[in-house]
Amino acid sequence: MSEEKKFDRGSALSIFGSDRREDFMALLLALVIAFGVYLAY
């Protein structure tokens, strides 16, 4: 096969330009939520 298939993660739905920035924002959001739950209980 001469064509390489690129793996698509569905980044058409992303609001960020790069996957790295999207992953970082997801991690940051998860930390904020976890900290909020920690403070609430």
Secondary structure, 3 states (H helix, E strand, C coil): CCCCCCCCCCHHHCCCCCHHHHHHHHHHHHHHHHHHHHHHC
